[in-house]
Amino acid sequence: MLNKAAMTAATSVDDIDWDAWQAKDPATLVFVIRDGRILLIRKKRGLGRGKVNGPGGKLDPGENAVECAARETQEELGIRVTDLECMGEHKFQFIDGYSIHCWVFRATGFEGEPVETDEAIPLWRSLDNIPYDEMWEDDRIWLPMVIEGQRFSACWVFDDDRMLDYQLDKVERVVPGGPRPLPKDTENGNQQ
């Protein structure tokens, strides 16, 4: 794992050895696309509070990315997605040292009706009226690819919510992340 000092010095994607890079938090994002519309949320708390995004969040210990995507969509919107498809992979490095490895999913089917929760307000938007000005700066670069069915892999460097640099590649396949390691028992080194 790269040390925090090295990450705080990074201001471009070329400053980081992405092969050795490890994120502090693995996470997911989900975008439900149906009938020319996309289901977004306005985040009420956490990273990106106040911004528009897709539902998602951090993997729980022992959980894989697909399980996380389904759980987070249920928790944030009260719906159960039925056909998750992994479309992209983000490696976000913030210059304060924080980092996220995020898998992006697309779905067309779900059960239930989106409802406001403690975490999010549901927002259906037309695909030609996505509120990019209320979203993270990078979303306008890769979200159209998700909508069009193009898979990608991307590395990003951010200073708070300002994008400093990125590299984005089209790919044929994205493999969602495996289980997040269980926390270790600090006394004897055993996993709980």
PEPESUL-V471610 format. One record per helix or strand of 2 or more residues. SS is the DSSP state (a for helix, b for strand). FROM is the first residue (numbers start at 1). LEN is the number of residues. If there is no record, write none. Layout:
[[SS	FROM	LEN] [SS	FROM	LEN]]
This chain:
[[a	4	6] [a	13	3] [b	25	10] [b	37	7] [b	52	2] [b	55	4] [a	65	13] [b	80	2] [b	85	10] [b	99	9] [b	110	2] [b	120	7] [a	132	3] [a	139	10] [b	152	8] [b	162	9]]
